[in-house]
């Protein structure tokens, strides 16, 4: 889920666009970066390829696990209903089932929505990791070899996966907040969860359209370059907007949600139950399950830790170009490659969080049909 690549080979300018490895901003330094050593380039390509292989394997495993669990839940769906000899639900079962098993508050809906969101995150990671071979080739070759269509698709895909990931994480945090702040409200249905995931990807595509439209190939001194057709000021404005839409805005929203969840958790642990009006009891907010909340927070923090340094590094030439001119070129190449590997590493680590996030849910859901069947056997006539 990153939108960069390593610094290009010797024919490329010193300062590169955060999305296009072979392009430069108009205000970039006129100096040409020296060719990185063959050993450092080979090491970078090897590590990047290793991260891509591990990340692709992990995300494919996560997606396969979620799809298999979804199919298993469908096969077990009817076992949670108490059916008579002709497939008609028995009245005794309907009257004896507790409110927590009703469709409007079933944990299955919440679990399905969570699984859809995790599937969206894994898909975004997977799509980005598939760009690694092209980055490796571009680091070794001296020319862009994938045509204008590849120029538009590959580098726009970086933006799409970036925004789709952070917007999905924002939706996940919002769902956890709603489950804690208003636990008696109707749970999210699978269709509403799918709608939120579709909205996240739709916004991501819309924000990447300017880059997709303006990218084109230009003939350089030593080969073709993939560059956007805009000037320095337009690049600065567009990059600033993307930084706000991918980091600042979602970061503030998620931070506010978790701050509110922390306050609700504190209230639920410290404030005793009180008698409400008319002699009724007013219950404190339900304490959130620490595991789910902490795992989602871990995914968010890992995203920020990997992307924020790279964003700062890419915005620096736009706002403080003089500062970078004092940094040796070799140091810039090293920093750029380290930050590139860090962002790819984020997609490699995420499957670990995804598996932990959905594992506990699956075990709890396995217990629900069993409890329902025991209840039906006790309440059904012979």
Number of C-alpha atoms within 10 A of each C-alpha: 31 31 26 26 29 27 29 26 20 16 18 24 22 24 30 23 22 22 23 26 26 27 21 21 21 13 13 17 17 10 11 13 21 15 15 18 9 10 9 12 17 15 11 20 23 13 13 23 19 15 22 25 15 17 27 23 14 23 28 17 15 23 23 13 15 22 15 11 15 16 11 11 18 10 10 13 11 12 14 17 19 23 16 12 7 6 10 10 13 17 13 15 21 14 9 14 16 11 10 11 15 11 13 16 18 17 18 22 20 21 20 21 24 22 24 22 22 26 22 23 27 26 21 25 30 23 19 26 26 15 18 20 14 15 21 19 14 22 22 14 13 16 21 19 15 13 13 17 12 15 21 23 13 22 25 24 23 25 25 26 26 24 27 27 27 25 25 25 25 20 20 22 22 15 19 21 20 17 20 17 19 12 15 13 11 15 22 22 19 18 12 13 22 16 13 19 25 15 15 22 22 14 15 24 19 11 20 20 14 14 23 21 12 12 21 19 20 15 10 13 9 11 15 18 25 26 23 24 15 13 11 13 13 11 18 15 12 14 19 14 14 17 16 13 18 22 19 13 14 19 18 10 14 21 16 12 19 17 12 14 22 14 12 20 20 13 15 17 13 10 11 11 11 12 11 10 8 6 8 9 11 12 13 17 19 17 18 19 11 9 12 16 17 13 16 19 18 14 21 19 13 17 22 18 14 21 24 17 13 23 21 11 17 19 17 14 21 20 10 10 15 13 10 16 16 8 10 10 18 14 10 18 19 16 16 20 20 14 21 22 23 20 24 26 23 22 30 24 17 21 26 15 16 23 18 13 21 20 13 12 18 17 10 13 14 12 10 15 19 13 11 20 16 12 18 21 12 13 18 15 10 5
